[in-house]
Amino acid sequence: MAGKFITFEGTDGAGKTTILNMVLDYLKEEMGDKLVTSREPGGNPIAESIREVILDRKNVDMDKRTEALLYAAARRQNIEQTVKPAIADNKLVICDRYLDSSIAYQGGGREIGEDAINEMNQFATEGFLPDLTIYFNLPVEEGLKRIAKNRAEDEVDRLDVETIDFHNRVHAAYQRLAKANPQRIKSVDATQSIDAVYQNVLEILQPYLNEFKK
């Protein structure tokens, strides 16, 4: 049995992290030490330090290419130090965001160009892709309403306070990614209730989880 790498993606406010935490609570009971969790940017001490720089609301003057390079650097460290060793040990790795986030947020949102960000990250990751990506699809306006309603002031990061045009570009980039990669990226309608979204996600995950029960 080979290890698996599964990522969760979505625009801000789509409920990705809420559902991810529910899934992880379930999987910890089912899989024990066969489960490894990570996040981007972050996942280990070096990458977590980079995360603090990227998301700090004081860093309003950060150049968009600097931001993209920092994400790529954190990603490289995470896959080399955390993800690949776990997969080699036949474990299931679930990561909160990965390469698709950079393509959507920096390529689309920052308008650096999706191809340019993909090329940069090909160098950083050496073409390393997830076995499965679950994308939480939600209209931008609804996502921003959820952020305004549910997040405390100290939970809002530098990307949350971007313009609606920025978030529209991010959403459009995610839509293009999902359309171009239907075998890897599975879309979930995030306008549904939390329970309905959770059940949809478990259904998508089940074939991969079954491999660890054999």
QUIGI-V579527 format. One record per helix or strand. SS is the DSSP state (helix for helix, strand for strand). FROM is the first residue (numbers start at 1). TO is the last residue. If there is no record, write none. Layout:
{{SS,FROM,TO} {SS,FROM,TO}}
This chain:
{{strand,4,10} {helix,16,34} {strand,35,39} {helix,45,55} {helix,64,88} {strand,92,96} {helix,99,109} {helix,114,125} {strand,132,137} {helix,140,150} {helix,153,155} {helix,164,180} {strand,185,189} {helix,194,213}}
